[in-house]
């Protein structure tokens, strides 16, 4: 069946419509970045006090990170990700160091509440700076994918001392709230295929392999890639452009 050719007037109207839509999407991202602290809109998520943990959240920006925070982020990334990346890690570590301090990078830093007896001695933390120990962090950005404004999770990194206690799920719930509050229409993130713990974690949270993941764009090329892009969309258009199918359950 042949597609009807658009007239000049119709093409002009279509271009105008596309430009208006792009302007709306770009403005959405701009407004999201204009906020200094996204946590203030969710006071119930400023603390995490469950399963023996007493933690608090704080916002940071990539271009204003203190030297001690930079050192901590680098150390936790290497500890958690060197294994999943394997031989790719040296090159990937250089990329992550640049991403870490980008102007667009937004962080949620998770610290142990002062005076809380977590059951761990100071030498069991990676943190060696001043103040309350940092035990986890999230890095995210607001970007546009397939003409859809999305919150992209660059990193979700937890120390072993706080893993398996619901903190990761709590942080992903917080990110979903931040995304929706700022009119982002999906959450995207990248996971190494060999990182089975992370894959299973996101599967439980009902993330799907995205249509923009290499394995979906071109299966032959995707088979050679070490990662998948996962997605959770919030509306029908975002689902149709970004989502594929839910991760397979065993």
C-alpha positions in Angstrom: 0.0 0.0 0.0 1.5 3.3 -1.1 1.8 6.1 1.5 0.1 9.3 0.6 2.6 12.0 -0.4 2.3 15.2 1.7 1.7 18.5 0.0 4.1 21.4 0.5 1.6 22.9 2.9 1.3 19.7 4.9 5.1 19.3 5.0 5.5 22.8 6.3 2.8 22.2 9.0 4.5 18.9 10.0 7.9 20.7 10.3 6.3 23.4 12.4 4.7 20.8 14.6 8.0 19.0 15.1 9.8 22.2 16.0 7.2 23.1 18.6 7.5 19.6 20.1 11.3 19.8 20.2 11.1 23.2 21.9 8.7 21.8 24.5 11.0 18.8 25.2 14.2 20.9 25.4 12.5 23.4 27.7 11.4 20.4 29.9 15.1 19.3 30.3 16.2 22.9 30.9 13.7 23.4 33.7 14.7 20.1 35.3 18.4 21.2 35.3 17.5 24.7 36.7 16.6 23.1 40.1 19.5 23.2 42.6 18.2 20.4 44.8 15.7 17.8 43.7 15.5 16.2 47.1 13.7 19.1 48.7 10.5 18.1 46.9 10.5 14.7 48.6 11.1 15.2 52.3 10.0 11.6 53.1 13.0 10.4 51.1 15.7 12.4 52.8 16.3 9.6 55.3 16.5 5.8 55.0 15.9 4.1 58.4 15.2 0.4 57.7 16.9 -3.0 58.2 19.5 -1.6 60.6 20.5 1.3 58.5 20.2 5.0 59.4 21.2 7.0 56.4 20.6 10.4 55.0 20.5 11.8 51.4 22.1 14.9 50.0 22.3 16.5 46.6 25.5 17.3 44.7 26.5 18.4 41.2 29.3 16.9 39.2 31.2 20.2 38.7 31.2 21.1 42.4 32.2 17.7 43.9 34.8 18.0 46.7 38.2 16.2 46.2 37.2 13.6 48.9 33.9 12.9 47.1 35.7 12.4 43.8 38.2 10.1 45.4 35.3 8.1 47.0 33.3 7.8 43.8 36.4 6.6 41.9 37.1 4.0 44.6 33.6 2.6 44.8 33.3 2.5 41.0 36.5 0.5 40.7 35.5 -1.8 43.6 32.0 -2.6 42.1 32.6 -2.4 38.4 36.1 -3.6 37.6 34.8 -7.2 37.7 31.7 -6.8 35.5 33.7 -4.8 32.9 36.7 -7.1 32.9 39.4 -6.1 30.4 37.2 -3.1 29.3 37.6 -1.5 32.7 40.8 0.6 32.2 39.2 2.4 29.2 35.8 2.6 30.8 37.3 4.0 34.0 38.7 7.0 32.1 35.2 7.7 30.6 33.6 7.5 34.0 36.0 9.9 35.5 35.1 12.5 32.8 31.4 11.8 33.3 31.7 12.1 37.0 32.6 15.8 37.0 30.4 16.9 34.0 28.3 20.0 34.5 25.1 17.9 33.7 25.9 15.2 36.3 23.5 15.2 39.3 24.1 13.2 42.4 22.4 11.8 45.4 25.0 11.1 48.1 24.1 8.7 50.9 25.8 9.2 54.2 25.6 7.4 57.6 23.7 9.6 60.1 26.0 11.0 62.7 26.2 9.0 65.9 24.4 6.0 64.4 25.8 2.6 65.4 25.6 0.8 62.1 27.5 -2.3 63.3 30.5 -1.4 61.1 33.8 0.0 62.2 35.2 3.1 60.5 37.9 1.0 58.7 35.2 -1.0 56.9 34.0 2.1 55.0 35.7 3.3 51.8 35.2 6.9 53.0 38.3 8.6 54.4 37.2 12.2 54.2 35.8 14.4 56.9 32.3 14.2 58.2 29.8 11.3 58.1 30.9 8.3 56.1 29.5 8.0 52.5 28.2 4.5 51.8 26.5 4.9 48.4 25.8 7.3 45.6 23.6 7.8 42.5 24.5 9.8 39.4 21.8 10.8 37.0 21.1 13.2 34.1 18.1 14.6 32.2 18.5 13.9 28.5 16.4 13.4 25.3 16.2 10.0 23.7 14.0 9.4 20.6 12.4 12.8 21.1 11.4 11.8 24.6 12.7 13.6 27.8 14.1 10.9 30.1 16.0 10.6 33.4 19.1 8.6 32.6 20.7 6.7 35.6 24.5 6.8 35.0 25.4 5.1 38.3 23.8 3.4 41.2 26.6 2.2 43.5 26.3 0.8 47.0 29.0 -0.5 49.3 28.6 -4.1 50.4 27.8 -3.1 53.9 24.5 -1.5 52.8 23.6 -4.0 50.0 20.6 -6.4 50.3 18.8 -4.1 52.7 16.3 -2.4 50.5 18.4 0.8 49.8 18.8 0.2 46.1 15.0 -0.2 45.6 14.4 2.9 47.7 16.8 5.0 45.6 15.2 3.8 42.3 11.8 4.7 43.7 13.2 8.2 44.5 14.6 8.5 41.0 11.2 7.6 39.5 9.6 10.3 41.6 12.2 12.9 40.5 11.6 11.8 36.9 7.8 12.2 37.1 8.0 15.5 39.0 10.2 16.9 36.3 8.0 15.7 33.4 10.5 13.1 32.3 8.6 10.3 30.6 10.9 7.4 31.2 13.9 6.2 33.1 16.9 4.7 31.2 20.0 3.0 32.4 22.8 0.8 31.2 23.8 -2.5 32.7 26.7 -4.8 31.9 25.4 -8.2 30.7 27.7 -10.1 33.0 26.5 -8.1 36.0 23.8 -10.7 36.8 23.0 -9.3 40.3 22.1 -5.9 38.7 20.1 -7.5 35.9 18.1 -9.5 38.4 17.6 -6.4 40.5 16.2 -4.4 37.6 14.1 -7.3 36.5 12.3 -7.3 39.8 11.6 -3.6 39.4 10.0 -4.4 36.0 12.6 -2.7 33.8 12.5 -3.7 30.1 15.2 -4.1 27.5 14.9 -0.8 25.5 14.3 -0.6 21.8 17.5 1.6 21.7 19.6 -1.1 23.3 22.2 -2.5 20.8 20.7 -6.0 21.0 17.3 -4.6 19.7 18.7 -2.2 17.2 20.9 -4.8 15.5 21.1 -8.3 17.1 24.4 -9.1 15.4 26.0 -5.9 16.6 24.3 -6.2 20.0 25.7 -9.7 20.5 29.2 -8.2 20.5 28.3 -5.5 23.0 28.8 -6.1 26.7 25.8 -4.1 27.9 22.1 -3.7 27.6 20.1 -0.4 27.9 17.0 -0.9 30.2 13.9 1.2 30.4 10.8 2.0 32.4 8.4 4.2 30.5 5.5 6.2 32.0 3.2 6.8 29.0 2.2 5.1 25.8 4.3 7.2 23.4 7.5 6.6 25.6 6.7 2.9 25.7 6.2 2.7 21.9 9.5 4.5 21.3 11.7 3.2 24.1 10.5 0.0 25.6 10.7 -3.5 24.1 9.6 -6.2 26.5 10.0 -7.1 30.1 13.2 -8.9 31.0 12.8 -12.7 30.8 12.2 -14.4 34.1 13.8 -17.8 34.9 
